[in-house]
Amino acid sequence: MSSYEEILGCLQASFLSGKTRSEQFRISQLEALGRFLEEKRNAILEALSKDLHKSVFESEVSEISMVRTEINFAINNLKSWMKDEYVDKNLATKMDSAFVRKDPFGVVLIIAPWNYPINLMLIPLIGAISAGNCVILKPSEICTNTEKVLAEFLPPYLDKDCFAVVCGGVLETIQLLELKFDYIFFTGSPNVGKIVMAAAAKHLTPVTLELGGKNPCYVDRGVNIHNTANRIVWSRFFNAGQTCVAPDYILCDTETRDQLVPALQNSVEKFYGKDPQKSPDFGRIINDKNFQRLKALLGSGKVVIGGQTDENDKYIAPTVLVDVEETDPVMQEEIFGPILPILTVENVEKAIEFINQRERPLALYAFSPDNKVVNHVLDRTSSGGFCGNDGMMHMTLISLPFGGIGNSGMGMYHGKYSFDTFSHHRACLLRNTGMESLNMIRCPPYTDRSLDLLLLATETKRKGFCSIL
């Protein structure tokens, strides 16, 4: 028996004991997770700085604060989430009790990526804890310092019989996926997502896949060009562009492009200075493999902003490309770095056509002074999420679900959606033991009269529909 099998066996035994089911236990673990964030804050910040050159500001906003908000929201609302949800009944069950019970799945595997290694590990964990599951956490081995923080410092805060952190690379992840979990939550690339889903299918294990894709950003003519540039630059170059919901490319007409490029340049200088490499607020590429991949993409189109690289520092400047063709390498994959291509289209209809010819993205953005144009793009396209006149801000609302569609993923989380994702919605009907004469209309010998009565008692009629005739 492998060590992973032993860990899984221990967690399964704990789950079957009922230990994780009480509200008190769940709250205690959420509170412990909050203490981990506060007491190990400096260690987390230092690890994120070493792995990604993340500033304290970006780490606090996108990692620690978002997790803390989710913890507080879950604690504040857990009692109501856990309550049975009573549902409407038909005539045949009027004397009975019908409700949805929110049951935990059991033992959950959460596999996190490297780009937001605290956020994308702990926010799913909050949902799994809130729903009453046991969890095995697999942090990314690529962000070595943050992986170490999670592996060494997190387990003492959580119940060791119900939660475990395991480390390793591709081989260890494959070994984990060979085991039978009750639910798998994966965040990463579509290619690896397919591997995870195939492994889960062998055990008929349900999955949530939070993937990525090329997120379009349509810019209409007549926008406030400086505000638009500020919002695009912030959302594209936050975390050095290593964000799954960042705008991946811009679609606009030629006139708008010519106005937008100098405005983007101005915003880059305003945010990061004339030499962004010296800015304490601009991140670095996670490793050499991704640096080389991104550097090769700079050959697409024409560089009009940035383009500088430093291999030793894993630095790629905030870069804007023009004269990009849809066949260029930069348009064949999710960029996942500080490179922003601009492609020209004649109008919004051509932009929509361009978007709809491709895989459905995780996010889609439309900037326009006309709300009708923004809503037109919303109505005619499909994506995991949508934001008008800004970038990435939709995912900061825990009242909105976060997730993909098609190639960008399946399932959703954040806020109550996390609780629902990690809960089995169990249909329950508790019947009255008496009044058996009413039940007999369903039993043989069948008659036309009993059929009429049974249909009357069980069918739903259309509102405003008269069945007399």
N, C-alpha and C positions, 0 to 999 in steps of 0.2 A: 504494500500500500504506500503510495506517494505521500509526501508531506501535505500536498494540496488536498488529497483525499481525506487525510486525517483532520485537517482544518474544516473541510466541508462537513465531515461527519459530526464533529463537535458542534458546529453551528446548527446543523439539522436537529440534533438532539435538544439543543437549547430552545429552538423554535417550537418543537413538538411539546416541550414542557409547558408552553404557554407563557413563558417569562416575558416576552416582548409585547404582549397584547394589552396590558393595562395602560390607561392614560398616564398614570403616575410614572411608570417606567419610561415611556416615550418622552415625557417632559424632562425627566432627569437626564436622559442622554442628549437631548437638544441643549439643555443648559450646560452640560459638560462640554459640548462642542463649542458653545459660546465662550466658555472659559479658555479652551484651547486657543481660540482666535485672539483673545485679549492677552493671555499670559505668554504666548509664543509669537506675538506680533512682530517683535524685532527679528526673531529668527526667520520668520516668513518673509519679511521685507528684505532681509539680507540675501536669502536664497533666491528670491525673484530678481534681485539686482544682479547677482552672479550669473544666473541662467540666461536672463533676457535683457539685462541692463534696464530693467523697469525702474522708473522713478518712484519715489514714495507716493507721489500724487496718483499716478496711474495704478499702482498696486493697491492703494487704499480704496480708490473709486471702483475699480473693476474686479478686485479680488475680495478684499476683506469686508468692505462696506456692503456689497451685494449679498455676501454670505450671511453677514450679521442681520441684514434686513429680512432675509428668508427665515432665519432662525426665530426672530421675534414675531414675524407674521404667523409662523406655524404654531408657536406657543400660544399666541393670542387666540387662535382660531381652532385649535385641535379638538376641543370638546365638541364643538358643533360639527366639525368634519366627521368625527367618529360616530355620530348618532345615526341610528337606523333611519333610512329615508322612506317614509310611508307613501304609498302610491295609490292611485285610483283603482277602484274595483268594479266589476260588473255585477249584474243582479244575482248571478249564481254564487258569488263570494261575498255578498254584502255583510254577512255575519262573521266573516273571517278577518284575519290580520295579514296584510300583504305589505312587504317592505323590501328594501335593498340593504343588505348588510355589507359594510366595507371591510372585507377580510384581507389580511396580509397574504402575499403570495407564498412566502417562506424564506428561502435563502437566495439573496440577490447578488449578482456579480456586477460591479460598476467599474468600467474601464475608462480612464480619463486620458486626455491628450496633454501635450506639453505647452500649448500657447497661453492658456489660462489655468495653470495646474492646480490652483487652490479652488477657484470658482467652479470649474467644471468637474471637480471631484466632490466637493462638499455640498453643493446645491442639490445634486441628485441624492446624496446621502441623507440630506434633511428630509426629502420626500420619502425615502425608504424607511427611515426611523419613524417618521410621523405615521406611516401606514402600518407599523408594527413588524417590519421584516428584520431578519438578520442579514448582515452584509459582509461580503469580501470586497475589499477595495484594491484596485490595481492601478497605481499611479504610473505616469509615463517615465520610462527609464531615460528618456532623452534630456529632460530637465533634472539633472542628477542631484543638484543641491536641494531642490524642492522635494524631490522624491525622498531624500534622506530625512528631511524635516517631518514629512508625513509618516514615514515608516518608524522613526524613533520617538517622536513626540506625541503623535495622535493616539496610539493604542492605550497608553496609561489613563487617558481621559474617558475612554469608552469601556463598556462591559466586555471583558475579554472572552466571555462565553458566547457572545452574540455578534461581535465585530472583529474583523482581522484585516490587516494591511499586508499584502504580499508584493514583493519586488521581483523584477526580472525583465528580460527582453522579449524578443519575438518567440523564441522557443518556449519560454515559461508561459507566455500568453496562450500559445497553442495547447499546451498541456492543461491549462485551466479550462479552456473551451471544450476540451474532451469530456469534462465532467458534466453531470446533470444538475443544472441550477433551476430554480423555479422562475427566475426572471433575469434577463441580461440587459444592462443599460450601457450603450457604447457611444462615445463621442470620438470622431476622427474622420478619416477620408472615406469617400464612397468605395474605393477599392478594398480597403480593409473591412468596411462595413459589410460588404458582400461575403467576406470570409467568416465574419462573426455570425451573420444570418444563416449561412450554410451549416456552421457548426451547431447553432441553436436548433435548426430544423431537424437534426438527427434525434433530438430529444423532445421535439415539439415544444421547445421553450419559447415563450413570448419574448419579444425584444422591443426596445426603443433604440432607434438609430439616429443620432444627431450628427449629421454629416455636413457637407459644405457645397460649394459650387461657385459659379461665376455670377456674382450679384450685379445686375445692371443698374445704372443710374442715368435716367433720362433728365436732361436739362432743357427746358423750353425757352424759346426766345422771350425777352422781356423780363426775365427774372432780375431781382436785385443781385447784380453780379458779385458784389463784394461779400454780402451775407452768404450767398450760395457757395462761393469759394471757401470761406471760413469753415462752413459746415462740412463740405466735402473733404477738405484737407484734414480737419480734425478726425473725421471718421475713417478716412483712408489710411492715415499715417499713425494713428493711435497704436501703440504696441508694435511699431515698425511695420504696420500693415498685416501683422500675423493674427488676424481676427476673422472668424468664419463668416461674420455678417458685414464685413467692410465692403464698401462699393468696390467692385472689381474692375469696372470699366465705365466710361461715360459715353452716352449717345446724345448728340446734339447736331444742329445744323452748322454750316461753315461759319456763318456770321457770329453765332453764339460762341463757337470754339475760339475764334479770334479775340473775342472779348474776355473769355474765361481764362485763357492761358496766362496773361499778365496778372489777372486777379489771383489765380492759384499761386503764382510766383510770389506775389506780395504776401499772401497768407502764410506760405512756407517760411518766408523770412521773418514775418511777424511772430510766428510761433517758435521757430527753432534758430533764428539768427541767420547771418549770411553763410556760416559754416555749420550746418546741423550736426556734424560729427563732434563739435565741441559743446553742443547743447546737452545739459544733464537730463533733458526731458525726452530725448529721442532714443528709442530702443535699438537693439542689435539683433541680427539674425541668429537663430537658436544654435546652429552648428554649421560646419563647413559644407556638408552635403547640400543643405538648403541654400547656403550662400552661393555655391557654384551653379545650382539650378537657376536661381534668380538672376545671377550675373549673365547667364546665357540668354535670358529673356530680354535683356537690354538691347539686343541686336534687332529687335522688332521695331519697325517704324523709325521715327526720328526723335531723338531726345531733345526736348525744349526746356526742361527744368531738371536739374540734378544730373544723375547718371554717374556720379563719382562712387568709387568702391575702394575698400581697404580690407584685403583678405585677412590680415593679421588681427584686425579689430572686428571682423565679421560685420562690417559697416557697408550698407548700401544707402546712398542719399535718397531723400524723398524725390521721386522721379516721375515726370509726366512725359508720355509719348504721344506724338501725333503722326498722321499719315500711316496709321496702322490698318492693315487689311485683316479681314476676318479669318484668313488662312494663315496668318502669322503665328509663330509658336506661342506668343504671349496670349493668344486667344484660344488656345487648345486645352488649357488646364487652369484650374484655380490658381491665381498668382500667389496669394498668401505671403505677401511681402510689400515693401514700400514703392511699388511701381503702379502707375495709373495710366492706362491707355485711353485715348480719346478717339472714337470713331464717329464719322459724320454720317448723318441721315437727313433726308429732305424734310421730314416732318414727324409728328407724333405717330401717325399711322405706320410709317416705315419703321419707326423705333419699336412699336408693338409687334410688327411682323418679324423684325430681327429677334426680339426676345422670345417670341413664341416658336421660333424655329429651333430653339435650343432646350436643353434640359431645364426643368423647373428649378429655380434658384432658392437658396435659403432665405434670401431677402431681396427686395426690389425697392428702388427709390425713384421718386419723380419730383422734380423741382419745377414749379410754374407759378406765376402770379395769378393764374386762373384756376380756381378750385375745380371747374368743370374738366379741365385737362388732367389734373391729378386723379380725379375720380374716374375719368375715361381710361387711364392707364390701369387703375385698380380693377375696373370692371372687365377689361379685355385681356388680362394676364392672369397667371397663376404663380404663386410663390409661397414659401413657408411663412414669411411675414412681409409687411409692407409699411413704408414710412414716407409720408409726403413732406417735402421741403425740409428734410434733415436726414442725417445718416445715423443708424444704429440705435437711436433713442427709443424705439419701440420695445427693445429688449430690456429696458430698465424698469418697465412697469410689470410688477408681479401679478397684476390683475389681467394681463394678457398672456396667452399661451406662447411658448417658444418652441419651435420645432420646424422640421422641413416637410417636403412633399416630393414624392418620386425620388429622383437621384439625390436630393438634398436631405433625405431622411424620412423617418416615420415615427409617429408618436410625438408627445409634447410634455413640457414640464414648466416649472416656475409657479410659485404660490400654491394655490389649491390644486392646480393641474399636476403638480408633482405628487401630491397625496393621491390623487385619482389614478395616476400612472402606476403607482406601486401598490394599488389596491385592486383586489378582485371584487367586482360588484356582483354580489351573490343574491340571486333572486330567491326570496323566501315567502312562503304562504303557509300560515298556521291555521288549519281548518277547525271549525266548530264540530264537536263530536256528536251533536244531536241533529234533529230535523232531517232524518234520513229519507223521509218521503220526498223531499225536494230533490235529493240526489238520484232517486230512482228513475227520473226521466231520461237519464243518460244510459241506462242499463237495458239489455235485452229482456224480453222480446221487444224489438223496435216497432214503433207505430208512427203514423204521420203526425198525430197529435203531440206525442212526446218530442218529435223532431222540431215542430213549430215552437214548442215551449222552450226547448234547449237553445235554439237559435235566438229566441227573444231574450233569454237570460245571459247570453254570452257575446252576441254580436255588437259591434259598434256601428251606429247609424251615422250617416252624414248629417251635419248640422243644416237645418232648414229643409231637409229632404222629407217629403211626405210619402209614407209607404201604404196609405190607406187604399189607394188605387193600384 
